[in-house]
Amino acid sequence: MSRDRVDLVGLLLPEVETLMGELGQPRYRGRQLFHWVHACRALDMNQMTDLSKTFRVILKDHISISRPEITQVQRSSDGTRKFLLRLSDGEDIESVLIPDDGRLTACISTQVGCPLACRFCLTGLMGLRRNLVAGEIVGQVLALQDRLEQGEWISNIVLMGMGEPLLNFPQVDRALRILCDERGANFSPRRITLSTAGHVVGIRKLAASDLGVNLAVSLTATTDAVRDQIMPINRRWPIAELIKACRAYPLPNRRRLTFEYVMLDGVNDSRQDAKRLVGLLHGIRCKINLIPFNTTPDLPDRASPRERVEAFQRILHDAGLTATIRESRGWDISAACGMLRAEKA
Ligand code: SAH
């Protein structure tokens, strides 16, 4: 074992096939391995009984199958589970499992920390420590699935954990391709949602790609003056540019964009805001997700009172828009939106 071993979890199927070629094996071995890793979630080469013993010994010298290590699990009274995961270099990230209406959604991270410093998000207080590699993004899904009980399986994936996915586009793109490959985990892109704080160049890249995942945009303000204050990324790509990129986003039939809107008391929750929002989104096939602000002592804002959230929602409804209020999940274990900062409880 003189050389570094390649982590199979982060490789696309054609790369695994090429690797097999380099080891003097037929390409179909690549498919077998890919299937073992992503469909069977094998951790150990000894399980791969359709490969000869001698080949398995050779493989062990060249490849590894890794997972982030789960170091803590917390369970909320509402059934949400939060996982603290340790990466191979000792950094920590968090992932969350959210059961809901027969679905089980995995909320996974794309960066250790986040550089965007949105005023209402705890992850922003960490700053960016580093990007995750594809194997660490896919590895979160595998590690969570490993922990499930019989008969439970992850049905949906949201890239809404720590980090800004579009600031790590190459690795996110790779991870999504691996997860959606039908010869592996076979996730449908329609069951995956990528959420961005409004990285316009990234939105254009996603629009030009054939990934086919759902896009959610965290808008959270209707004027540049306010958005500049609460989401510094707005100084780079103001609202008009962001909305323009959203309008240009090619949506398949019957699919819609999602706009997330965190409701902050006295900041972005007025009737005028609701009306401006209607104007901004005019003609875009979309739904709006109003998110009650999850407060913590480390963040300056307060949550909008429930009546105001509902009044805001009514204005959107009356204008013919679909708007839902996201029920906060996992607040008691700091697993809710904007509360992930990878701290041991
Ligand atoms: N960086 C991406 C994905 C991570 S945040 C993005 O910004 O979209 C996932 C969602 O949680 C975003 O819509 C964000 O606006 C929201 N959020 C962040 N902090 C929150 C908080 N304290 N309370 C409620 N929602 C929050």
Boltz pocket constraint, residues with backbone or C-beta under 6 A from the ligand:
constraints:
  - pocket:
      binder: B
      contacts: [[A, 120], [A, 121], [A, 122], [A, 159], [A, 160], [A, 161], [A, 162], [A, 163], [A, 164], [A, 165], [A, 195], [A, 196], [A, 197], [A, 198], [A, 216], [A, 217], [A, 218], [A, 220], [A, 260], [A, 261], [A, 262], [A, 291], [A, 292], [A, 293], [A, 294], [A, 295], [A, 337], [A, 338], [A, 339]]
      max_distance: 6.0
